[in-house]
Structures are given as C-alpha cells and as structure tokens.
C-alpha cells in the first residue's frame, strides 16, 4: 500500500477541518472565540499556513463538536478516497 505524500495529507487535514467547521455552522470568528485565539489563527490553520499540534487539534475538534478519534477516522477516509 502506497502512503500518500505529506503535502497531500496536510491538504486533506486542513480541508477536512474547514469542512467540518462549516458543516457545524460555526464561523471562523466564533471558533476563534471558543478557543481564545485570534480569527487569523483559524484562517492560517485552515489554509495550512500554520500547523496544529495534537493538543491544538483536539481542542479544535472539541470546539466544533467532534472527538479527535472521529476526526482521525474521517481523515483516514479522505486519504483512501483517491487510491
């Protein structure tokens, strides 16, 4: 099994974060407020300009109403979509 390259994986990660945020009806500014960060932090995360560590990713997931475990499963599914 071929492992997708890192750029592909990161693009999918940030795209999924944005999609889930939008699907939950939360604006960037609202998510930023929940996390106690500037709106630009969320924008940079979703564009891939800023990388999240695992603790930050967990906080984002909780703020948009999903578990880190479910997020990881969804992310794996997106990796498998183009195989």
N, C-alpha and C positions, 0 to 999 in steps of 0.2 A: 504494500500500500504506500503510495506516494504522499508525503506530508506537504500540504500547501506552503508556499513560501511565506516568510514573515510579513511582508508588505500586504499580501492578500489577507492574511489572518487579522492584521491590525485594522485594515479597511472594514472587514466584516464585523469586528468587535465594535468599532465606533459607529458604524451604520446601524447595528442592532440596538445599541444604547439609544440612539436618536429615535429610531422607530418605536421602541418601547415607551420612551418618554412621551412621544407624540400620541401614541395609541392610548396612553393613560390620561390624556387631556391636560398634561402639565406643561406649561411654558418653561422655557429656559430660565426666565427670571424667577418663577415660582420654585423650581428645583433648586436654584442657587440659594434662595431664601431658606428653604428647608435645610440645606447643608451648611448654611452660614458662610457661603463663599460668594465672590462676585459673579455676575452673569457671564462675564468673559471667561471664567474658569470652565463653565459648562460648554460654552461655544468652542473653546480650544480643545476640550476633551472630545467633543463630537466630531471635530474636524481632523483630529489626530495630531494637532499641533502640540498637545500636552498628553502625556501618558499617565494613566492611573495605576497606582499600586493596588494590591489586592484588598487592602483595608478601605481605600477610597472607592474601589469598585463595589465592594459590599455596601458601603454607605449609599452610593447612588442607587443600587438595586433596591435597597430597603425604602428609599425615598420615593421611588416610582412604583412600589408595591409588589415587588417580586423578590424571591430569595436568590441568593448567589448561586445556589445549586440549580435552580430552574434556569437562571441566566446561562450558566455553563452548558446545560443541556441544549438550550436553544442555539447557542453559539456553535456547538458541535454540529448541529443540524445544518446550519448555514455553510459550514465548511464542507459538508457532504453533498450539498446541492449541486455542485459543479463537477463532481467526479464522474 
